[in-house]
Amino acid sequence: MKDRFQGIKAMDKGLISVDQWGKGSQAYFLTHLHADHTQGLSSKWNKGPLFCSPISANLFPTKFPDFNLSLLRVLEIGETHSIPLISPTSGSAITIRVTPIDAHHCPGAVMYLFRGEFGCMLHTGDFRWEKDSERALLGKIMLLKALEGDEVDLLYLDNTYCNPSFSFPPRKVAAQQVVDIITSHPDDDVIIGVDTLGKEDLLLHISHVLKTKIWVWPERLHTMHLLGFGDVFTTKTCLTRVRAVPRYSFTIETLEALNKIRPTIGVMPSGLPWRVRTLNGKDASLGSSLSFSCKRKEKTDGRICLGRSQLDENSSSPERIHRYIYSVPYSDHSCFSEIGDFIKLVQPSKISGIVSSSCCYVNPRYYFGNLSGPNKQSVQSLKKFRRSGPAELVKFIQTDAVNKERTMRDTCREVRRSRVSILRRQRHGVKIEEVDSICRSDMDAGIT
């Protein structure tokens, strides 16, 4: 597995950590409450102050009962906060400035902009900023204003779908695709696979359009009440034919059992390429399982990537993958073109992906190395608009989108031959250690 700190001259440990929960840091930052970002956290965790968004703080006790809530430090989104720390090297007092920015991933999700003696670093956590989303536009304005003309020295990027194979529709479009599937089965019950947090906008859209409540399990209902959506959801199956179920329980066996009672279809909203596979590879009578269809590829030049098998050219359309199951490309992670737009907006000196797996590391610099470091375009115009008011920023972002789209089409055409996707992922946070400088050469030398 790749070293998360390759390319950084780390002179001293003991400053801050993002989504990492081991010993040795003075301040800990949580991007959001999904399980892959909280590995190592527990109700007994007490290693230091934990900074998070207001929504995450509100949901925290449901995830970690009996947690010492006095350790939580709530950071308002869009505001820059100064945090006093101690230099492990000199023992003198230092200050870091941090600005949480709306990541538009799940309730409470934020990215963090850090500034201090170590430079300027941006950690996206998981995020999705859709091209025409008003909420994403507000996030872009918030980020550019927070930068105050500074350049981003190091970008820790959500590279979950950093491949031209992934092109998702806006979530509003995918949500309507789910509604259309439901309405095309007027006599069937419907189950939708969701996690313990996230996809709330999808469920709310279904409820609004179909004028129906949505069934959820008791723990999920409690979360919905905390988020202010309690009136839309219920635990009484007699009130609705639409049920949101835990993703782990969304299986072929579950659908087949439900269809013995009454007609039922399942909808899996996800950016991953779900497929039905027979258990022995040939004989369906021996059973089948639901999984995402990916396989590993190794390049002759030593580069390791993941190859997506049986991938449709149009990954923005729903697909019926089983007589009872539909897969819909509803993603809370940015797709390839959106990642490219984000990098062109930020124009970092260095990029490091935050997603890795047990068998490989997907490197965003393979696709976007030309947008960072010495090869990146001039940032003079960007600096100018970072100091502008909201109206000028909106005009700059909207005007620049035309050129970005043209460049991204060219980029997609060049790398279309290399189809990369993500196997079952393991998330890893980062420790941002005290540094005297950001390495200006190692990270861009040789893309692996």
Steps between C-alpha positions, in 0.01 A plus 500: 500500500622846417655718764246774563777754565720444196612840380471682833807597702360423842740647755292433808200293602236604745287773346160402352324199349206476260285185521785322680452414863829366636722663757744780439299801379390811687174547305277257310263589216201296382376556145179295545353205685518220243661188645803503269597841640449411866705181522684528830239720664296351783295608799816473711721705267665789689820593320428870459253765380288386208387766252194447280201673341183584698298221335770241568511614863122459525515148354812396691327348809293267280818365341707491820283471813670602826765698311650782707325786320721756673768399247289624207580839349236625259621698197246710313509443125649786300664666798877508551606382845838553668627206703799543733745210509853432621789441264644156581839623381543832678234475767378845401138593441376487142160555341327321215199638320231259381189563292236227460332499157177319409597175322143415391561130557280402793354694796782669691771428241763771463836557337769683699725781384808522726747789503804558715878486505481172307329674208148462365335157486150391397348166603178427312384197696224346287328758282285560196478842340271465199554739211161677509427461872421822684633345819828413328524854364465638852772257612734621227443862597557413865825320422644771275420771752656294781821462301549879504725479196718219638598205282423147616833329559353154556158361410378179663234394248202265499608288203231231537388533138811655349464336160330606174288184513293664772257762374200540728189709447416767757341353809167668417494316167594166659236552769236544231627182334422318824151654508440390142598143589263500796209639300558240228425233763178637652399170661839408646662572830837674469815473710789745462849420633650785704766551766438616856569857385464652154254493207250708702437730201414197287248370752348845550460538122322164476270593788419842351428384145306186595335665800583208725689430817818293489556207734836490680636285782478643856860625527470674163172660610678647803764648269228645279340666802835654596532634145150646512340258253297288741157574351596343166613164642336219692570157644147376420502286187124534458536872415714466188621266228842670482763390750860614550699207636860465622727437206644186663151344497441583133567158349361274232393258771302779669325595174417141415358440848289817486363404159364180648278721716411777252655656187806707597773678308830632632688818406871542572602868472878504460782611273648150510435254212279241672464158340341166580745212511430130535674350799695245297537722194271291276198328653239754616299225667770480767432857604626848417630806677492876449834677471672769299678371195868593498826325434862589554736587217875538511687708245828389350661825615441403863196721543215325680138599447155349518313407184123508481345200328172502311470878535230667295611788281217708647549482875237769558197277434318255728547131429293197581762254624260233630132432450440662840784753516584835339833681530477881483810726472419719800836599645600716797859508368621722218533334161806540278402826330396655832835406654673666207292816543587509869875463440492774237319725747744435785820473289707329770877461490472136610220241497461188713202264476334401828356171371703181493434127511681193620625422148570834337496876526309710250716803427314813382829644370489244219203686351542850641873546550492765228271711720739517795862583572717680244271391214189671632355801330567853624309585817509877457139525385392265777681708761323808371156348538581347840509856627178596322147520634241220466353637173840509330582151629177361359574658161856365503393143587219492244709652217797275567275188491485510118879469464513233773241287323693517172826403674335214687359356177850496355638338817230232495576422136870454572460265794184313396707193417597453862188405692543522875254435781498441872481163674368478854667805652681568822506864599803656658526842656817695520722650762611846411829533672693815576713579199760758411412477131302302246719282284516662156633209299436149631126477456491582130802290403371181339131410515438149628 
